[in-house]
């Protein structure tokens, strides 16, 4: 005696459902591939006007040691390496402060290098918004943000923009290195070995 009765759908219904499933699967797969292709083929480097430099800046933080690292790298309008610097800050108690301190250190370094026409990029949207806000910043990064605004005003032509993290890898690597340094390091003309592969990929 059967305890239940199986209800089989007509073959044409099963076929229609299988076709529908396949179409949805193909559509989703193709969309994912197209998105991946767009991301893969999107160049990290955007050609700049001649005589203008681009500087990428990033900060990193070690919560256990309460230290922060910063990295800044400048490139010319062809995307070629010009110079880079990295260093460390001690007694840093918040993860947001290193990003602001990194921008301040990068701007001071750029001024010391004599840069006067500069595009600055960072992956910290909060820092970019703070520096674009003309009102007095009273947050935890307030003093550093105001220092950055003052430094920006001393550069003849400077724009600061937000970029994605994967477009700021070179500065991020430098910031990580900075966590272990005792004093700041600089490179001019030739990049450090840790950036060689990244810079080659940016220009391809």
N, C-alpha and C positions, 0 to 999 in steps of 0.2 A: 504494500500500500504506500503510495507517495504522500509525503507530508506536505509537499508544496508542488506547485505546477509551474514549470518553466514557461515563460512567455517570450518567444523568439520574435524579433522584429523582422519584417520582410527584407530580403537581400538588398533591394534597391534603397531602403532607408539606411542600412548599414553602409552601403557604398557612398551615399550622399554625405553621411557624417564623416567618413574617412577622408573624402575629398575636401570637405570643409576644414577638417583638422589640419590636413596637409597644407592647404592654402594659408591658414593662419600661422602655422609653423614657419613656412617659407617667408612670409611677410615679416615676421618678427626677426628671423635670422638675418634676412637681407638688411633690415633697418639697423641691426646691431653692427653688421659688417660695414655699412656705410658710415655710421658714426665713428667706428674705430678707424676707418680709412681717413676720415676728415681730421681726426685728432692726430693720427700718425703723420699725415701730409701737411699739417699746419706748421709753417716755419716758426721757430722760436724767435728768430732774428728778423726785425723789420728794418728795411733800409732807411737810413736817416739822411736828412739834408747834409750836404758837405759842410765841413768845419764844425759839426755838432757831435758831441760825445754822448754816449749813453752809459749810465752807471747803475748797476744792480746792487742792491743792499739787502742784507738779511741778518737776523739775530737768532741766537739759540740759547737755551737755558738748561742748566743742570740743577734740578730741584734739590738733590741730595747734598751737593756741594755749595749751593747758592752762588754759583758763578754763571756768567753769561759770556757768550762769544759773539763776535760780529765779523762780517765779511763784506767787502765792497770791491767790485771789479768794474773797470771802465773799458769801453771798446769804441773804436772809431765808426765812421759812417758806413764802412764796409763790413763791420762785425769783427774786425781784427783786434786782438788783444792789445791794450795800451798799458795798463797798470792794474795792480790789485793790492789790497791790504787786508790784514786780519789781526785780531787781538782779543783781549779778555777783560771783563769787568768782574770785580769781586763784590761779595755781600749784596747780591741782587735777590730780592725776596718775592718777586712777582713775575709770571711768564710774559706779561705785556710790556713791562719795562725794558727788557732787552731789545725788543723791536724798535722802540723809540730811541734808545741809546745807540743802537746800530746806525740809525738814520743820522743822528747828531754826529757820531764819529765819522761816518762816510762824508757828510757835508763838510766837516772841518778839514778832512783829508783832501777833498776836492778843491777847497779854497786854497789850502797850502800848496797844492799842485798847480794852481793858477788857472783852473778851469773856469770859463766864463760863459759857455753856452752848453747847457747840460740838460739831458732828459734823465730823471731819476725814477727807478722802478723798484717797488717793494711788493711782497705778497701779503702785507698786512693792510687790509682795507681800513681798519680802525685808525691806524696811524695816518694814512692818506687823508681820511675825512677830518682828523684832528688838525692837520696842517693846512687844510683848505678852509677851515673855519676861522673867520677873522676875529671872532670873539675870544676873550681870555679863557684859556683852558684851566679848569680848576679840578680836574680828575687826578688820578694817581700818577699819570704821566704828564701832568700839567706843566711843570717847570721845564722838563726836557722838551716837550712840544713847543713851548714858547722860545726856547733856545734854538730849535730847528727853524722856526719861522724867521728869527732874526738872521740866522745864517743864510737862509734862502734869499733874503732881501739883499744880501751882499754879492750874490751872483748875478751878473748882468742879465742872463736869460736862463731861467731854470723852470722846469715843469716836473711835478711829481705825479706819478700814476700808479695805479694798482694793477698787478698782473697775477696770473695763476702761479701756484707753487711750482708746477712742472716747467715753467718758463723762467724760474729763478734758481735753478739747480746749482749753477756755478757759485753764486753768492752764498747759498745754503751750505755747500761743501766747505767754503772758507770759514763760515761762522762756526761750523762743527770743529774745525781745526783750531780755531781760536780758543775753545774751551780748555785746551791743554797747554797753551802757551804761557810763558812767564812775561814776555814782552811782545809788543806788536811786531809784525813782519810786513815787508813790502816787496813787490816785484815790479820791475819796469822792463818793457820791451819783450821779455820772454816770460810766459806764464809758468807757475809751479806745475810739477808733473801731475798732481791730482786733478788739474783742470784740463789737461791736454785733450783727453777723449771727449769731454763735454763741449769744448770749444770747436773741435772738428765736427761734431754732430750738429752744432748750431749753424755751421756754415754750409752744410750739405743739404 
